[in-house]
């Protein structure tokens, strides 16, 4: 108990220091994929094609040295990060720790950064990015960015009961329903991602959108969201492997299994179940969580990025691991203990005393770059959940852990 008390004190101190860091940077920062924001790159016409864009993006993302200042890449605000900050603020507010000025500041920026020339509330990334096939323009609305922004607005609505934020989130869901949702009339269905024209079958995108639809249905009673939510959730659950894992997607180049997308799937299924009051997905959830627990955690608290190898150790995975363990803590008696262990490992190995978390640990080096969305916003949300957990009455149990950890 004493050890956990000390960890909870460390969580609180780290949360406040991380908050101060993010606030002092005006919620803006670099991105792993922001090389196309570079004024130098944009000035060189020879680099303006698919292969150079892909190569530069991967080179900058993997570099242990951050050369963005030399490339004139500006720090910018990301709508997805702003949505994550809002969700975290609401959790801190429930503990009496929040500052309404921070909430208002982030809300103002999120509203200002909505995608233009679209008759819905929706959001895109603050950088153009090159996929294997498509160049996605800066601020082009997409499902993932819009979902997390809308969930942040719903969290604010639940506390403030200001109908404006429910209306914005509803509009975001309508955008996804009217512009992104597709079905072949049989079993296949999904959402256009990263562009509306792309009929992708990406499972975390399916389940994140279904989660938002179910939250909207719960708040508004609008049944038009329930049917497509269940259809895409059932489709993605049907693609789950027998051992509980999910490939990222059904495309030929999407056959990998990673930590944070699996965590997205599990948390979305749990949220869907809460919103609809259904146990339909419980077998999939339990099987998926057993896979998650037994494949993505080392004995020392480090988390794996991929299910079959350790490196890179990525802070986004650290954050999502904490979130997933806490959200599904009823499925294993030691989830909270493991979440604290993951946090402590990250503090020992990935924390910078200036108030932020490093990006990645590789086999031979550490990438110490600070990314506002990828690392800081996600860790801020994870730490806020740990703080909420620390206020609950302690539960002492002798029950052994439900699932083994990987060595």
C-alpha positions as CSV (number, residue, x, y, z in Angstrom):
1,X,0.0,0.0,0.0
2,X,2.8,2.4,0.8
3,X,4.4,1.8,-2.6
4,X,1.1,2.5,-4.4
5,X,0.7,5.6,-2.3
6,X,4.1,6.9,-3.4
7,X,3.3,6.1,-7.0
8,X,0.0,8.0,-6.7
9,X,2.0,11.0,-5.4
10,X,4.3,10.7,-8.3
11,X,1.4,10.5,-10.7
12,X,-0.1,13.8,-9.3
13,X,3.3,15.6,-9.5
14,X,3.9,14.4,-13.1
15,X,0.4,15.3,-14.1
16,X,0.8,18.9,-12.9
17,X,4.2,19.3,-14.4
18,X,3.1,17.9,-17.7
19,X,0.1,20.2,-17.6
20,X,2.3,23.2,-17.1
21,X,4.5,22.1,-20.0
22,X,1.6,21.7,-22.4
23,X,0.0,25.0,-21.2
24,X,3.3,26.9,-21.6
25,X,3.6,25.7,-25.2
26,X,0.0,26.8,-25.8
27,X,-1.0,23.2,-26.5
28,X,1.1,23.2,-29.7
29,X,4.1,21.0,-30.7
30,X,5.6,18.8,-33.3
31,X,4.2,15.7,-34.8
32,X,5.9,12.4,-35.9
33,X,4.5,12.9,-39.4
34,X,4.8,16.7,-39.8
35,X,7.8,16.9,-42.3
36,X,5.5,18.2,-45.0
37,X,4.9,21.3,-42.9
38,X,8.5,22.2,-43.5
39,X,9.1,25.4,-45.4
40,X,12.4,24.0,-46.7
41,X,10.7,20.8,-48.1
42,X,7.9,22.8,-49.6
43,X,10.4,25.1,-51.3
44,X,12.1,22.2,-53.2
45,X,9.9,21.1,-56.1
46,X,12.0,17.9,-56.6
47,X,10.6,16.6,-53.3
48,X,6.9,17.2,-54.2
49,X,6.0,13.6,-55.2
50,X,4.9,10.4,-53.5
51,X,8.2,8.6,-52.9
52,X,10.2,11.6,-51.6
53,X,7.3,12.5,-49.3
54,X,7.1,9.0,-47.9
55,X,10.9,8.8,-47.5
56,X,11.2,12.1,-45.7
57,X,8.3,11.3,-43.4
58,X,9.9,8.1,-42.3
59,X,13.4,9.6,-42.0
60,X,12.3,12.4,-39.8
61,X,10.0,10.1,-37.7
62,X,12.8,7.6,-37.1
63,X,15.6,10.2,-36.5
64,X,17.0,10.2,-33.0
65,X,17.9,13.9,-33.5
66,X,15.1,16.4,-34.0
67,X,16.0,18.6,-36.9
68,X,12.6,20.3,-37.3
69,X,14.0,23.7,-36.4
70,X,16.5,23.4,-39.2
71,X,13.8,22.4,-41.6
72,X,11.6,25.3,-40.5
73,X,8.8,23.0,-39.3
74,X,6.5,25.1,-37.0
75,X,4.9,23.9,-33.7
76,X,1.2,23.7,-34.3
77,X,-2.0,22.8,-32.5
78,X,-3.6,19.5,-33.3
79,X,-7.5,19.1,-33.0
80,X,-7.1,15.5,-31.9
81,X,-4.8,16.5,-29.1
82,X,-7.2,19.3,-28.1
83,X,-10.0,16.7,-27.8
84,X,-7.8,14.5,-25.6
85,X,-6.9,17.5,-23.4
86,X,-10.6,18.2,-23.0
87,X,-11.4,14.7,-21.9
88,X,-8.5,14.8,-19.4
89,X,-9.6,18.2,-18.0
90,X,-13.1,16.8,-17.3
91,X,-11.5,14.0,-15.3
92,X,-9.3,16.4,-13.4
93,X,-12.3,18.6,-12.8
94,X,-14.1,15.8,-11.1
95,X,-11.2,15.8,-8.6
96,X,-11.3,19.6,-8.1
97,X,-8.0,19.9,-9.9
98,X,-9.1,21.5,-13.1
99,X,-8.8,25.1,-14.3
100,X,-11.8,26.4,-16.3
101,X,-9.5,28.8,-18.1
102,X,-7.6,25.8,-19.6
103,X,-10.9,24.3,-20.7
104,X,-12.1,27.5,-22.3
105,X,-8.7,28.1,-24.0
106,X,-8.7,24.6,-25.6
107,X,-12.4,24.8,-26.5
108,X,-11.7,28.1,-28.3
109,X,-8.9,26.6,-30.3
110,X,-10.8,23.4,-31.2
111,X,-13.7,25.5,-32.5
112,X,-11.4,27.7,-34.5
113,X,-9.6,24.7,-36.1
114,X,-12.7,23.0,-37.5
115,X,-12.3,22.0,-41.2
116,X,-13.6,24.8,-43.5
117,X,-15.9,24.5,-46.5
118,X,-17.7,21.5,-44.9
119,X,-21.3,21.9,-43.6
120,X,-20.5,19.8,-40.5
121,X,-18.4,20.1,-37.4
122,X,-15.4,18.0,-38.3
123,X,-11.6,18.1,-38.0
124,X,-8.4,17.1,-39.7
125,X,-4.7,16.9,-38.9
126,X,-2.5,20.0,-38.8
127,X,-0.2,18.7,-41.4
128,X,-0.5,17.1,-44.9
129,X,0.5,13.4,-44.9
130,X,1.4,11.0,-47.6
131,X,-0.1,7.5,-47.3
132,X,1.1,4.6,-49.6
133,X,-1.5,5.8,-52.1
134,X,-3.0,9.2,-51.3
135,X,-1.7,12.6,-50.2
136,X,-4.1,13.8,-47.5
137,X,-4.2,17.7,-47.4
138,X,-3.7,19.6,-44.2
139,X,-7.0,20.1,-42.3
140,X,-8.8,17.7,-44.6
141,X,-11.4,16.2,-42.2
142,X,-11.0,12.5,-41.2
143,X,-12.7,10.0,-38.9
144,X,-10.0,9.6,-36.2
145,X,-9.4,13.3,-35.7
146,X,-13.1,14.1,-35.7
147,X,-14.0,11.3,-33.3
148,X,-11.6,12.3,-30.6
149,X,-12.6,16.0,-30.9
150,X,-16.2,15.0,-30.7
151,X,-15.7,12.8,-27.7
152,X,-13.9,15.6,-25.9
153,X,-16.9,17.9,-26.6
154,X,-19.3,15.2,-25.3
155,X,-17.2,15.0,-22.1
156,X,-17.5,18.8,-21.7
157,X,-21.2,18.6,-22.3
158,X,-21.7,15.9,-19.7
159,X,-20.2,18.2,-17.1
160,X,-21.3,21.7,-18.2
161,X,-24.6,20.7,-19.8
162,X,-24.1,23.3,-22.5
163,X,-26.1,22.2,-25.5
164,X,-23.6,23.9,-27.9
165,X,-21.1,21.1,-27.4
166,X,-23.6,18.3,-27.8
167,X,-24.7,20.0,-31.0
168,X,-21.2,20.1,-32.3
169,X,-20.6,16.4,-31.5
170,X,-23.9,15.5,-33.1
171,X,-22.9,17.3,-36.3
172,X,-19.5,15.5,-36.2
173,X,-21.4,12.1,-36.1
174,X,-23.7,13.2,-38.9
175,X,-20.6,14.0,-41.0
176,X,-19.3,10.5,-40.4
177,X,-22.7,8.9,-41.1
178,X,-23.5,10.9,-44.3
179,X,-20.0,11.3,-45.8
180,X,-17.9,8.4,-44.5
181,X,-20.1,5.4,-43.8
182,X,-20.3,2.7,-46.5
183,X,-21.7,-0.8,-46.9
184,X,-21.8,-3.3,-49.7
185,X,-25.3,-4.3,-48.8
186,X,-24.1,-7.6,-47.5
187,X,-21.6,-8.2,-44.7
188,X,-18.8,-5.7,-45.5
189,X,-19.0,-2.2,-44.2
190,X,-16.8,0.6,-42.8
191,X,-15.9,4.2,-42.9
192,X,-13.9,6.1,-45.5
193,X,-10.4,6.6,-44.0
194,X,-8.2,8.6,-44.3
195,X,-10.3,10.1,-47.1
196,X,-14.0,9.7,-47.7
197,X,-13.3,8.1,-51.1
198,X,-11.2,5.3,-49.5
199,X,-13.4,2.3,-48.7
200,X,-11.1,1.1,-46.0
201,X,-11.7,-1.8,-43.5
202,X,-9.7,-0.5,-40.6
203,X,-11.0,-2.0,-37.4
204,X,-10.0,0.7,-34.9
205,X,-11.6,3.3,-37.2
206,X,-14.8,1.2,-37.4
207,X,-15.0,0.7,-33.7
208,X,-14.1,4.3,-32.8
209,X,-16.8,5.6,-35.0
210,X,-19.3,3.1,-33.7
211,X,-18.4,4.2,-30.2
212,X,-19.1,7.8,-31.0
213,X,-22.4,6.9,-32.7
214,X,-23.5,5.0,-29.6
215,X,-22.6,7.8,-27.3
216,X,-24.6,10.2,-29.5
217,X,-27.5,7.7,-29.5
218,X,-27.4,7.6,-25.7
219,X,-27.5,11.4,-25.4
220,X,-30.0,12.1,-28.1
221,X,-32.1,9.0,-28.6
222,X,-31.5,9.3,-32.4
223,X,-31.8,5.7,-33.6
224,X,-30.3,6.5,-37.0
225,X,-26.9,6.0,-35.4
226,X,-27.5,2.7,-33.7
227,X,-28.0,0.5,-36.7
228,X,-24.7,1.4,-38.6
229,X,-22.8,1.4,-35.3
230,X,-23.9,-2.2,-34.6
231,X,-23.3,-3.2,-38.2
232,X,-19.7,-2.1,-38.3
233,X,-19.0,-3.3,-34.8
234,X,-20.3,-6.8,-35.7
235,X,-18.2,-6.8,-38.8
236,X,-15.0,-5.9,-37.0
237,X,-15.7,-8.4,-34.2
238,X,-16.2,-11.1,-36.9
239,X,-12.7,-10.4,-38.2
240,X,-11.1,-11.0,-34.8
241,X,-8.6,-13.9,-34.7
242,X,-9.4,-16.9,-32.6
243,X,-6.6,-16.0,-30.2
244,X,-8.2,-12.6,-29.6
245,X,-6.0,-10.3,-31.8
246,X,-7.0,-8.1,-34.6
247,X,-5.0,-7.1,-37.7
248,X,-4.9,-3.4,-38.1
249,X,-7.1,-3.8,-41.2
250,X,-8.2,-6.1,-43.9
251,X,-6.0,-4.7,-46.7
252,X,-2.9,-6.6,-47.8
253,X,-0.6,-4.1,-46.3
254,X,-2.5,-3.9,-43.0
255,X,-1.7,-7.3,-41.5
256,X,0.0,-6.3,-38.3
257,X,-1.1,-6.3,-34.7
258,X,-0.1,-3.4,-32.4
259,X,-0.7,-2.2,-28.9
260,X,-2.6,1.0,-29.1
261,X,-4.9,0.1,-32.0
262,X,-5.8,-3.1,-30.1
263,X,-6.4,-0.9,-27.1
264,X,-8.7,1.4,-29.1
265,X,-10.7,-1.6,-30.2
266,X,-11.1,-3.0,-26.7
267,X,-12.0,0.4,-25.1
268,X,-14.5,1.2,-27.9
269,X,-16.2,-2.2,-27.5
270,X,-16.5,-1.6,-23.7
271,X,-17.9,1.9,-24.3
272,X,-20.4,0.6,-26.9
273,X,-21.6,-2.0,-24.4
274,X,-22.1,0.8,-21.8
275,X,-24.0,3.1,-24.1
276,X,-26.3,0.4,-25.5
277,X,-26.6,-1.7,-22.3
278,X,-25.7,-4.8,-24.3
279,X,-23.5,-7.8,-23.5
280,X,-23.3,-8.9,-27.2
281,X,-19.6,-8.2,-27.5
282,X,-18.5,-9.5,-24.1
283,X,-17.0,-12.7,-25.5
284,X,-15.0,-10.8,-28.0
285,X,-13.9,-8.3,-25.4
286,X,-12.8,-10.9,-22.9
287,X,-10.9,-12.9,-25.6
288,X,-9.3,-9.7,-26.9
289,X,-8.3,-8.5,-23.5
290,X,-6.7,-11.9,-22.7
291,X,-4.6,-11.5,-25.9
292,X,-3.8,-7.9,-25.0
293,X,-2.6,-8.8,-21.4
294,X,-0.5,-11.8,-22.5
295,X,1.2,-10.2,-25.5
296,X,1.9,-6.5,-24.9
297,X,3.5,-6.3,-21.4
298,X,6.9,-7.2,-20.1
299,X,7.5,-8.4,-16.5
300,X,9.2,-5.1,-15.7
301,X,6.3,-2.9,-16.7
302,X,7.6,-2.0,-20.2
303,X,5.0,-2.3,-23.0
304,X,5.4,-3.8,-26.4
305,X,4.5,-1.9,-29.6
306,X,3.9,-5.1,-31.6
307,X,2.4,-8.3,-30.3
308,X,5.5,-10.4,-31.3
309,X,8.4,-8.1,-30.5
310,X,9.3,-5.5,-28.0
311,X,10.9,-2.6,-29.8
312,X,10.1,0.2,-30.4
313,X,8.8,1.0,-26.9
314,X,6.5,3.9,-27.7
315,X,4.9,6.4,-25.2
316,X,1.7,6.3,-27.2
317,X,1.5,2.6,-26.3
318,X,2.4,3.4,-22.7
319,X,-0.5,5.8,-22.5
320,X,-3.0,3.5,-24.2
321,X,-1.9,0.6,-22.0
322,X,-2.7,2.5,-18.9
323,X,-6.0,3.6,-20.3
324,X,-7.0,0.1,-21.4
325,X,-6.0,-1.5,-18.2
326,X,-8.0,1.0,-16.1
327,X,-11.0,1.0,-18.5
328,X,-11.2,-2.8,-18.3
329,X,-10.1,-3.3,-14.7
330,X,-13.1,-5.5,-14.0
331,X,-11.6,-8.2,-16.3
332,X,-8.5,-8.8,-14.1
333,X,-7.9,-8.2,-10.4
334,X,-4.4,-6.7,-10.9
335,X,-5.1,-4.3,-13.8
336,X,-4.7,-1.2,-11.6
337,X,-1.4,-2.5,-10.1
338,X,-0.1,-3.2,-13.6
339,X,-1.2,0.2,-14.8
340,X,0.8,1.8,-12.0
341,X,3.8,-0.4,-12.9
342,X,3.6,0.8,-16.5
343,X,3.5,4.4,-15.4
344,X,6.5,3.9,-13.0
345,X,8.5,2.2,-15.8
346,X,7.8,5.2,-18.1
347,X,8.8,7.7,-15.4
348,X,12.1,5.9,-14.9
349,X,12.9,5.5,-18.6
350,X,10.9,8.1,-20.7
351,X,10.3,11.1,-18.5
352,X,12.2,14.4,-18.9
353,X,12.5,16.6,-15.9
354,X,11.5,19.6,-18.0
355,X,8.0,18.1,-17.8
356,X,7.4,15.9,-20.8
357,X,7.7,12.3,-22.0
358,X,10.1,11.1,-24.7
359,X,8.8,9.6,-28.0
360,X,10.4,6.2,-28.2
361,X,13.0,3.8,-26.9
362,X,14.7,1.7,-29.6
363,X,17.0,-1.2,-29.1
364,X,20.2,1.0,-29.4
365,X,19.0,4.5,-28.5
366,X,16.2,6.7,-27.2
367,X,14.4,9.2,-29.4
368,X,13.9,12.1,-26.9
369,X,11.7,14.3,-29.2
370,X,8.6,15.7,-27.6
371,X,5.4,15.3,-29.6
372,X,2.4,17.2,-28.3
373,X,-0.4,14.9,-29.7
374,X,1.4,11.5,-30.0
375,X,2.9,11.5,-26.5
376,X,2.0,14.4,-24.2
377,X,-1.8,14.6,-24.8
378,X,-2.2,10.8,-24.6
379,X,-0.1,10.6,-21.4
380,X,-2.0,13.5,-19.9
381,X,-5.2,11.6,-20.4
382,X,-3.7,8.4,-19.0
383,X,-2.4,10.2,-15.9
384,X,-5.7,11.9,-15.3
385,X,-7.3,8.4,-15.3
386,X,-4.7,7.2,-12.8
387,X,-5.4,10.1,-10.6
388,X,-9.2,9.4,-10.6
389,X,-8.3,5.8,-9.8
390,X,-6.2,6.9,-6.8
391,X,-9.2,8.5,-5.2
392,X,-11.2,5.3,-5.0
393,X,-11.2,3.2,-1.8
394,X,-8.3,0.7,-1.8
395,X,-9.3,-2.9,-2.5
396,X,-7.1,-5.6,-1.0
397,X,-7.2,-9.0,-2.8
398,X,-5.2,-12.1,-2.8
399,X,-6.5,-13.3,-6.1
400,X,-3.7,-14.1,-8.6
401,X,-3.4,-12.3,-11.9
402,X,-5.8,-13.6,-14.5
403,X,-3.4,-13.5,-17.5
404,X,0.3,-14.1,-17.8
405,X,2.7,-11.4,-18.9
406,X,5.2,-12.0,-21.6
407,X,8.9,-12.3,-20.6
